[in-house]
Amino acid sequence: MSRELQIQVAPEVAAQQPLLTEHIAKLMHMKPEEIRHVAILKRSIDARQKTVKVNLKVAVYHDEEYTENKLQLPEYKHVSNAPEVIIIGAGPAGLFAALQLIELGLKPIVLERGKDVQERRRDLKAINRDHVVDGDSNYCYGEGGAGTYSDGKLYTRSKKRGDVDRILRLFVAFGASEEILVEAHPHIGTNKLPKIIKAMREKIIEFGGQVLFNTRVTDILVKSSAVEGVVTQNGDTINAKKIILATGHSARDIFELLDRKKIFIEAKPFALGVRAEHPQSLIDSIQYSCDFNSGRGEFLPPAPYAIVKQVGGRGMYSFCMCPGGVIAPCATSPGEVVTNGWSPSKRDQETANSGIVVELKLEDFKPFAKFGALAGMEFQKAIEQQAWRVAGETQRVPAQRMIDFTQSKVSSNIPKTSYVPGTTSVELGQVFPGFLTQTLREGFKEFGKSMRGYLTNEAILHAPESRTSSPVRIPRDPETLEHLQIKGLYPCGEGAGFAGGIISAAIDGEKCALKCIN
């Protein structure tokens, strides 16, 4: 039989199986050779003290052989001739909804405005190299959604929303490393996620579903307060009595369509700010209390950080922190600049970046009140367009050294950062409204008090980090998950305001799919 233990060990012990086995043997008053296998079930790092430790939950096999169980996919049904459900969007909400529908015996028709994961790469290259933004294929639009090429981070606090472990197990069954089942903050990595997304799409098609790329929805057909289908940009009509709307947080044209058709939506508060980049070695030295020059050592991963402050009655916090990562250009239309961050699976880049954002309130959108439910979206858009103008009307990003920003000083120079299209030295007060600028200035000073060394001119601020979540909520019935007005329309995932990342979006996709069986 196996025995589960909760232990705390040095990083070098956690990283080396012989040392770990020896340590556990001592705890259990056994000889190392009596232990047949040690399986790590959960792992997290405790860096609260000067000496960093690793917390482990392990299963120790000593009286029985350990047999590795490879995770299997569910029993999918062939659905070629089954009732059809349209899914708008092939992000995590849409893909997991499609897979769940197949399990239920329904046929998903996934409509994605962008390209498949391989073809998307060309358009990402065009943004980085040529400063050309394709309005249908970019870091936000295309197969896999925004997370595919902007990190693949799987950590979520949304355990009350659904079965997080089920989603993680499905990722593993489709090719992700089993490490994501172990780590406290699981992460697949932008370099590995595309292959997994492709495997999901192939499985959907194999069992009779459809996935149509370059298929942007331009109208949702409604009759007698019930959906009848959609119209695409080519003028084609696709009929269905159920539609899962899983477009993501940046599908402004869909928000405008719903508003134009008097399908009820509402403005939603979100958060907005900058993306801060530090040398990873500096973050390591702060978080692990290690020497800046000698580094964290070979047994600790690049250090993340999380920080929250109240500044002038508003929350200011780190968002989507990317250790060993880079900053990416995530505009979805020409004439705007947007930043986001991502890390490869090894998190082995020399810089660390994080969104540092301030919570907004509905009253902040009053200057855009004439846009009604789209006021927050127009507020967001105005900042992105202003950033584009002041940085030179390309995909170069407005940038400023952190201390210079707190002192309202234009930086005399900006070193090369991980943001490939390049930077323009700008006083970032030109980008944001006064209240937001002031909150950020004061907040960074407070951050510096909590994390000694964080407030430094070695850190470069890139503006704006503006797509933290949807600026719109599409309300739905809490029981049926259908839109409050429109029967058969299921607002879903981040774009509808019901998720905040890959895992929670996937969970919400499955929940909406389950309601389609009724």
C-alpha positions as CSV (number, residue, x, y, z in Angstrom):
1,M,0.0,0.0,0.0
2,S,1.0,3.6,-0.4
3,R,1.2,6.3,2.3
4,E,0.7,10.0,1.7
5,L,3.0,12.5,3.5
6,Q,3.1,16.3,3.6
7,I,6.8,17.3,3.9
8,Q,9.0,20.4,3.6
9,V,12.4,19.9,2.1
10,A,15.3,21.9,0.7
11,P,15.1,22.7,-3.1
12,E,18.0,20.3,-3.9
13,V,16.2,17.4,-2.1
14,A,12.9,18.1,-3.9
15,A,14.7,18.1,-7.3
16,Q,16.7,14.9,-6.9
17,Q,14.8,11.6,-6.5
18,P,17.6,9.7,-4.6
19,L,17.9,12.5,-2.0
20,L,14.1,12.7,-1.7
21,T,13.9,8.9,-1.2
22,E,16.6,9.0,1.4
23,H,14.9,11.9,3.3
24,I,11.6,10.1,3.3
25,A,13.1,6.8,4.4
26,K,14.5,8.6,7.5
27,L,11.1,10.1,8.3
28,M,9.5,6.6,8.0
29,H,12.3,4.8,9.9
30,M,13.0,2.7,6.8
31,K,15.9,1.9,4.6
32,P,15.9,3.7,1.2
33,E,15.9,0.4,-0.7
34,E,12.6,-0.5,1.1
35,I,10.9,2.3,-0.7
36,R,9.8,1.3,-4.2
37,H,8.6,4.6,-5.5
38,V,7.9,8.2,-4.4
39,A,5.2,10.0,-6.4
40,I,5.0,13.7,-6.0
41,L,1.3,14.7,-5.9
42,K,1.6,18.4,-5.2
43,R,4.5,20.9,-5.1
44,S,4.8,24.5,-4.0
45,I,7.6,26.8,-3.0
46,D,7.7,28.5,0.4
47,A,9.9,31.6,0.1
48,R,8.5,33.5,3.1
49,Q,11.7,32.9,5.1
50,K,15.3,33.6,4.1
51,T,15.9,29.9,3.6
52,V,13.7,28.8,0.8
53,K,11.8,25.4,1.2
54,V,9.7,23.3,-1.0
55,N,6.4,21.9,0.2
56,L,5.6,18.5,-1.1
57,K,2.6,16.1,-0.9
58,V,3.9,12.7,-1.8
59,A,2.7,9.1,-2.1
60,V,5.3,6.7,-0.8
61,Y,5.0,3.1,-2.2
62,H,6.8,0.5,0.0
63,D,4.6,-2.6,0.3
64,E,3.4,-2.6,-3.3
65,E,4.7,-2.0,-6.8
66,Y,4.0,1.4,-8.3
67,T,2.1,1.3,-11.6
68,E,1.9,4.4,-13.7
69,N,-1.6,5.2,-14.9
70,K,-1.7,7.1,-18.2
71,L,-4.6,9.5,-18.4
72,Q,-7.2,8.6,-21.0
73,L,-9.6,10.7,-22.9
74,P,-13.3,10.4,-22.3
75,E,-15.5,8.1,-24.4
76,Y,-16.4,10.4,-27.2
77,K,-19.4,9.7,-29.4
78,H,-19.6,10.0,-33.2
79,V,-21.9,13.0,-33.7
80,S,-21.9,13.6,-37.5
81,N,-25.7,13.3,-37.7
82,A,-26.5,14.6,-34.2
83,P,-28.3,17.8,-33.4
84,E,-26.0,20.8,-34.0
85,V,-24.8,23.5,-31.6
86,I,-22.9,26.5,-33.0
87,I,-19.9,27.7,-30.9
88,I,-18.6,31.2,-31.8
89,G,-14.9,31.2,-30.9
90,A,-12.2,28.6,-30.6
91,G,-10.6,29.7,-27.4
92,P,-10.5,27.5,-24.3
93,A,-14.2,28.1,-23.6
94,G,-15.2,27.1,-27.2
95,L,-12.9,24.1,-27.5
96,F,-13.9,22.6,-24.1
97,A,-17.5,23.3,-24.9
98,A,-17.1,21.4,-28.2
99,L,-15.5,18.4,-26.6
100,Q,-18.2,18.3,-23.9
101,L,-20.9,18.4,-26.5
102,I,-19.4,15.4,-28.3
103,E,-19.4,13.5,-24.9
104,L,-23.1,14.4,-24.7
105,G,-23.8,13.2,-28.2
106,L,-24.3,16.7,-29.8
107,K,-22.5,18.0,-32.9
108,P,-20.4,21.2,-32.3
109,I,-19.9,23.6,-35.2
110,V,-17.0,25.8,-34.1
111,L,-16.7,29.1,-35.9
112,E,-13.4,30.9,-35.5
113,R,-12.7,34.3,-37.1
114,G,-9.0,33.7,-37.1
115,K,-6.6,31.0,-38.4
116,D,-5.4,27.7,-37.0
117,V,-2.5,27.7,-34.6
118,Q,0.1,27.1,-37.3
119,E,-1.2,29.8,-39.7
120,R,-1.5,32.3,-36.8
121,R,2.3,32.4,-36.5
122,R,2.7,34.4,-39.7
123,D,0.4,37.1,-38.5
124,L,2.1,37.3,-35.1
125,K,5.4,37.7,-37.0
126,A,3.9,40.5,-39.1
127,I,2.9,42.4,-35.9
128,N,6.4,42.0,-34.3
129,R,8.5,42.6,-37.4
130,D,6.3,44.8,-39.7
131,H,4.0,46.5,-37.2
132,V,1.0,45.2,-39.2
133,V,-2.1,44.1,-37.3
134,D,-4.6,41.7,-38.9
135,G,-8.0,42.4,-37.4
136,D,-8.9,38.7,-37.6
137,S,-5.6,37.0,-36.8
138,N,-3.4,38.2,-33.9
139,Y,-2.4,37.4,-30.4
140,C,-6.0,37.5,-29.3
141,Y,-7.9,36.0,-32.3
142,G,-7.3,32.6,-33.7
143,E,-7.4,28.9,-32.7
144,G,-6.8,28.5,-29.0
145,G,-7.6,32.1,-28.2
146,A,-5.4,34.7,-26.4
147,G,-3.7,32.2,-24.1
148,T,-2.2,30.1,-26.9
149,Y,0.4,32.6,-27.8
150,S,0.3,34.7,-24.6
151,D,1.4,32.3,-22.0
152,G,-0.6,29.1,-21.3
153,K,-0.8,29.9,-17.6
154,L,-3.2,27.5,-15.9
155,Y,-3.4,28.8,-12.3
156,T,-6.9,29.7,-11.2
157,R,-8.6,30.7,-8.0
158,S,-11.9,29.6,-9.5
159,K,-12.2,26.2,-7.8
160,K,-15.8,27.0,-6.7
161,R,-16.8,27.3,-10.4
162,G,-16.1,23.7,-11.3
163,D,-13.7,20.8,-11.6
164,V,-10.3,22.3,-12.1
165,D,-8.6,18.9,-11.9
166,R,-10.8,17.6,-14.7
167,I,-9.6,20.4,-17.0
168,L,-6.0,19.8,-16.1
169,R,-6.4,16.0,-16.7
170,L,-7.9,16.7,-20.1
171,F,-4.9,18.9,-21.0
172,V,-2.6,16.1,-20.0
173,A,-4.5,13.5,-22.0
174,F,-4.1,15.8,-25.0
175,G,-0.3,16.0,-24.5
176,A,0.5,18.4,-21.7
177,S,3.1,17.4,-19.2
178,E,1.8,15.7,-16.0
179,E,3.7,18.4,-14.1
180,I,0.6,20.6,-14.4
181,L,-1.2,18.2,-12.1
182,V,1.6,18.7,-9.5
183,E,2.6,22.3,-9.5
184,A,0.7,24.8,-7.4
185,H,0.8,27.3,-10.3
186,P,0.7,25.1,-13.4
187,H,1.9,26.4,-16.7
188,I,2.1,24.8,-20.1
189,G,4.0,27.5,-22.0
190,T,3.4,29.2,-25.3
191,N,5.9,27.0,-27.1
192,K,4.0,23.8,-26.2
193,L,0.3,24.8,-26.1
194,P,-0.3,25.1,-29.9
195,K,0.4,21.3,-30.4
196,I,-2.1,20.5,-27.6
197,I,-4.7,22.9,-29.1
198,K,-4.3,21.2,-32.5
199,A,-4.8,17.8,-31.0
200,M,-8.1,19.0,-29.5
201,R,-9.3,20.3,-32.8
202,E,-8.4,17.0,-34.5
203,K,-10.3,15.1,-31.9
204,I,-13.4,17.3,-32.5
205,I,-13.2,16.6,-36.2
206,E,-12.5,12.9,-35.8
207,F,-15.8,12.4,-33.9
208,G,-17.9,14.4,-36.3
209,G,-17.7,18.0,-35.2
210,Q,-16.8,20.9,-37.5
211,V,-14.2,23.6,-37.0
212,L,-14.3,26.4,-39.5
213,F,-11.5,29.0,-39.6
214,N,-11.5,32.4,-41.2
215,T,-15.2,32.5,-40.4
216,R,-16.2,35.7,-38.6
217,V,-19.8,36.0,-37.4
218,T,-21.4,39.2,-38.5
219,D,-25.0,38.6,-37.3
220,I,-26.9,36.4,-34.9
221,L,-30.3,35.5,-36.3
222,V,-33.1,35.8,-33.7
223,K,-36.8,35.2,-34.2
224,S,-39.5,35.4,-31.5
225,S,-36.7,35.9,-28.8
226,A,-34.9,32.7,-29.8
227,V,-31.8,32.1,-31.8
228,E,-32.1,30.6,-35.3
229,G,-28.5,30.7,-36.5
230,V,-25.7,33.1,-37.6
231,V,-24.5,34.9,-40.7
232,T,-20.7,35.0,-41.5
233,Q,-18.6,37.6,-43.2
234,N,-19.1,35.8,-46.5
235,G,-22.8,36.1,-46.3
236,D,-23.3,32.4,-45.5
237,T,-26.1,31.4,-43.1
238,I,-25.6,28.6,-40.6
239,N,-28.7,27.5,-38.7
240,A,-28.9,26.1,-35.2
241,K,-31.3,26.4,-32.3
242,K,-28.5,26.7,-29.7
243,I,-25.4,29.0,-29.9
244,I,-22.6,29.2,-27.3
245,L,-21.1,32.7,-27.5
246,A,-17.4,32.2,-26.5
247,T,-15.7,35.0,-28.3
248,G,-13.2,36.2,-25.7
249,H,-12.7,39.6,-24.0
250,S,-11.6,41.5,-27.1
251,A,-14.4,40.8,-29.6
252,R,-15.6,44.4,-29.8
253,D,-17.5,43.8,-33.0
254,I,-19.6,41.2,-31.2
255,F,-20.3,43.5,-28.3
256,E,-21.3,46.2,-30.9
257,L,-23.5,43.7,-32.7
258,L,-25.4,42.8,-29.6
259,D,-25.9,46.4,-28.6
260,R,-27.1,47.3,-32.1
261,K,-29.6,44.5,-32.0
262,K,-30.9,45.5,-28.6
263,I,-29.7,42.3,-27.1
264,F,-29.1,43.3,-23.5
265,I,-25.5,43.8,-22.4
266,E,-24.0,45.9,-19.6
267,A,-20.8,47.7,-18.9
268,K,-18.5,45.9,-16.5
269,P,-15.6,47.2,-14.4
270,F,-12.2,45.9,-15.2
271,A,-8.6,46.8,-14.5
272,L,-6.0,48.7,-16.5
273,G,-2.4,49.8,-16.2
274,V,1.1,48.9,-17.5
275,R,3.3,45.9,-18.0
276,A,6.5,46.2,-15.9
277,E,9.6,44.4,-16.9
278,H,12.5,43.7,-14.5
279,P,15.7,41.6,-14.8
280,Q,14.7,38.1,-13.7
281,S,17.8,38.0,-11.5
282,L,16.5,41.0,-9.6
283,I,13.2,39.4,-8.9
284,D,15.0,36.2,-7.8
285,S,17.1,38.2,-5.4
286,I,14.0,39.9,-3.9
287,Q,11.8,36.8,-3.7
288,Y,14.5,34.2,-2.7
289,S,16.7,36.5,-0.6
290,C,19.6,35.3,-2.7
291,D,22.7,37.2,-3.9
292,F,21.9,39.2,-7.1
293,N,25.2,38.1,-8.8
294,S,25.3,34.4,-7.7
295,G,21.6,33.9,-8.5
296,R,19.0,31.5,-7.3
297,G,20.9,28.3,-7.9
298,E,20.1,25.3,-10.2
299,F,17.2,23.9,-8.1
300,L,14.9,26.8,-7.9
301,P,12.7,28.0,-10.8
302,P,12.6,31.6,-11.8
303,A,10.8,33.5,-9.1
304,P,7.3,34.9,-9.6
305,Y,5.7,37.5,-7.5
306,A,2.2,38.6,-6.5
307,I,1.4,41.9,-4.8
308,V,-1.7,43.8,-3.9
309,K,-2.1,47.3,-2.5
310,Q,-5.0,49.7,-1.8
311,V,-4.1,53.1,-3.2
312,G,-6.5,56.0,-2.8
313,G,-9.4,53.7,-2.4
314,R,-8.5,51.5,-5.4
315,G,-6.9,48.1,-5.7
316,M,-3.6,48.1,-7.5
317,Y,-2.1,44.6,-8.1
318,S,0.1,42.4,-10.2
319,F,-1.7,40.5,-13.0
320,C,-0.6,37.6,-15.2
321,M,3.0,37.6,-13.9
322,C,5.4,35.9,-16.3
323,P,8.8,34.8,-14.8
324,G,11.5,34.3,-17.4
325,G,9.1,35.7,-19.9
326,V,8.6,38.4,-22.6
327,I,6.1,41.2,-23.4
328,A,4.0,40.7,-26.6
329,P,2.1,43.2,-28.8
330,C,-1.6,42.3,-28.5
331,A,-3.5,44.9,-30.5
332,T,-6.5,43.5,-32.3
333,S,-7.0,46.5,-34.7
334,P,-4.7,48.9,-36.5
335,G,-4.3,52.2,-34.7
336,E,-4.0,50.9,-31.2
337,V,-1.2,49.5,-28.9
338,V,-1.8,46.8,-26.3
339,T,0.6,44.7,-24.2
340,N,0.5,41.3,-22.6
341,G,3.1,38.9,-21.3
342,W,4.0,35.2,-21.8
343,S,6.6,32.7,-20.8
344,P,8.0,29.6,-22.6
345,S,7.6,26.3,-20.8
346,K,11.1,26.6,-19.3
347,R,10.7,30.2,-18.3
348,D,14.3,30.7,-19.2
349,Q,14.3,34.3,-20.6
350,E,16.4,36.9,-18.8
351,T,13.5,39.1,-17.9
352,A,10.4,38.9,-15.7
353,N,7.2,40.9,-16.5
354,S,3.9,41.4,-15.0
355,G,0.8,43.5,-15.6
356,I,0.5,46.1,-12.9
357,V,-3.1,47.3,-13.0
358,V,-5.6,49.5,-11.2
359,E,-9.2,48.5,-10.6
360,L,-11.7,50.8,-12.5
361,K,-15.2,51.7,-11.4
362,L,-18.2,52.3,-13.5
363,E,-18.2,56.0,-12.7
364,D,-14.7,56.2,-14.4
365,F,-16.5,55.7,-17.7
366,K,-18.8,58.7,-17.4
367,P,-16.9,60.7,-20.2
368,F,-18.1,57.9,-22.5
369,A,-21.6,57.6,-21.2
370,K,-23.1,58.3,-24.6
371,F,-21.9,54.8,-25.6
372,G,-24.2,53.2,-23.0
373,A,-23.2,49.6,-22.2
374,L,-20.1,50.1,-24.4
375,A,-18.7,53.0,-22.2
376,G,-16.0,50.8,-20.6
377,M,-15.0,49.4,-24.0
378,E,-14.7,53.0,-25.4
379,F,-12.6,54.1,-22.4
380,Q,-10.3,51.1,-23.0
381,K,-10.1,51.8,-26.7
382,A,-9.3,55.5,-26.2
383,I,-6.3,54.7,-24.0
384,E,-5.0,52.1,-26.5
385,Q,-5.3,54.6,-29.4
386,Q,-3.6,57.4,-27.4
387,A,-0.7,55.0,-26.7
388,W,-0.4,54.3,-30.4
389,R,-0.3,58.0,-31.2
390,V,2.2,59.1,-28.6
391,A,4.6,56.2,-29.4
392,G,4.8,57.0,-33.1
393,E,1.8,55.4,-34.7
394,T,3.4,52.0,-35.1
395,Q,3.4,48.9,-32.8
396,R,6.2,50.6,-30.8
397,V,5.0,50.9,-27.2
398,P,5.2,54.0,-24.9
399,A,7.8,53.2,-22.2
400,Q,9.3,54.8,-19.2
401,R,11.7,53.8,-16.4
402,M,9.8,53.0,-13.2
403,I,11.4,55.7,-10.9
404,D,11.2,58.2,-13.7
405,F,7.5,57.5,-13.9
406,T,6.9,58.1,-10.2
407,Q,8.8,61.4,-10.6
408,S,6.9,62.5,-13.8
409,K,10.3,62.5,-15.6
410,V,10.8,61.5,-19.3
411,S,13.4,58.8,-19.3
412,S,16.5,59.9,-21.2
413,N,16.9,56.5,-22.7
414,I,15.1,53.1,-22.7
415,P,17.2,50.0,-22.9
416,K,16.3,47.2,-25.2
417,T,13.4,45.2,-23.7
418,S,11.7,41.9,-24.6
419,Y,9.0,43.8,-26.5
420,V,10.1,43.0,-30.0
421,P,8.5,45.9,-32.0
422,G,10.4,48.3,-29.8
423,T,9.8,51.2,-27.4
424,T,9.4,55.0,-27.5
425,S,10.4,57.0,-24.4
426,V,7.2,58.7,-23.3
427,E,6.0,60.3,-20.0
428,L,3.2,57.8,-19.4
429,G,1.0,60.5,-17.9
430,Q,0.3,61.3,-21.6
431,V,-1.4,57.9,-22.0
432,F,-3.7,57.6,-19.0
433,P,-6.3,59.8,-17.4
434,G,-5.0,61.8,-14.4
435,F,-6.6,59.7,-11.7
436,L,-5.1,56.5,-13.1
437,T,-1.7,58.0,-13.6
438,Q,-1.7,59.3,-10.0
439,T,-2.8,55.9,-8.6
440,L,0.0,54.1,-10.5
441,R,2.6,56.6,-9.4
442,E,1.7,56.2,-5.7
443,G,1.2,52.5,-6.0
444,F,4.7,51.8,-7.3
445,K,6.1,53.7,-4.3
446,E,4.1,51.4,-2.1
447,F,5.2,48.4,-4.0
448,G,8.8,49.4,-3.4
449,K,8.2,49.5,0.4
450,S,6.9,45.9,0.4
451,M,9.4,44.4,-2.1
452,R,12.8,46.0,-1.4
453,G,14.5,46.6,-4.7
454,Y,11.3,46.5,-6.8
455,L,11.1,50.2,-7.3
456,T,14.1,50.8,-9.6
457,N,15.0,52.4,-12.9
458,E,16.1,49.0,-14.1
459,A,12.4,48.3,-14.4
460,I,10.8,49.5,-17.6
461,L,7.0,50.2,-17.8
462,H,5.2,49.5,-21.1
463,A,1.8,51.0,-21.7
464,P,-0.9,49.9,-21.7
465,E,-1.9,46.6,-20.1
466,S,-5.6,47.0,-21.0
467,R,-7.2,43.6,-21.8
468,T,-7.3,42.1,-18.3
469,S,-10.9,41.1,-18.7
470,S,-14.0,42.0,-20.7
471,P,-15.3,45.5,-20.4
472,V,-18.8,44.1,-21.0
473,R,-21.0,41.5,-19.2
474,I,-23.6,39.6,-21.2
475,P,-26.1,38.6,-18.6
476,R,-27.5,35.1,-18.4
477,D,-29.9,33.1,-16.3
478,P,-28.0,31.5,-13.4
479,E,-29.9,28.2,-13.9
480,T,-30.2,27.7,-17.6
481,L,-27.1,29.8,-18.5
482,E,-29.2,31.2,-21.4
483,H,-29.2,35.0,-22.1
484,L,-31.9,36.7,-20.1
485,Q,-33.8,37.7,-23.3
486,I,-32.8,35.2,-26.0
487,K,-33.6,31.5,-25.7
488,G,-30.8,29.3,-27.0
489,L,-28.0,31.9,-26.7
490,Y,-25.4,30.9,-24.1
491,P,-23.0,33.8,-23.2
492,C,-19.8,32.0,-22.2
493,G,-16.3,32.5,-20.9
494,E,-14.2,35.7,-20.6
495,G,-16.0,37.7,-23.3
496,A,-19.3,37.4,-21.5
497,G,-17.8,38.2,-18.1
498,F,-17.9,34.7,-16.6
499,A,-14.3,33.7,-16.6
500,G,-10.8,35.0,-16.1
501,G,-8.2,32.8,-17.7
502,I,-7.8,29.5,-19.5
503,I,-9.0,27.2,-16.8
504,S,-12.1,29.1,-15.7
505,A,-13.0,29.7,-19.4
506,A,-12.7,26.0,-20.1
507,I,-14.9,25.2,-17.1
508,D,-17.5,27.7,-18.2
509,G,-17.4,26.2,-21.7
510,E,-18.2,22.8,-20.3
511,K,-21.0,24.2,-18.1
512,C,-22.7,25.9,-21.1
513,A,-22.4,22.7,-23.2
514,L,-24.0,20.7,-20.4
515,K,-27.0,23.0,-20.5
516,C,-27.4,22.5,-24.3
517,I,-28.6,18.9,-23.6
518,N,-31.9,20.2,-22.1
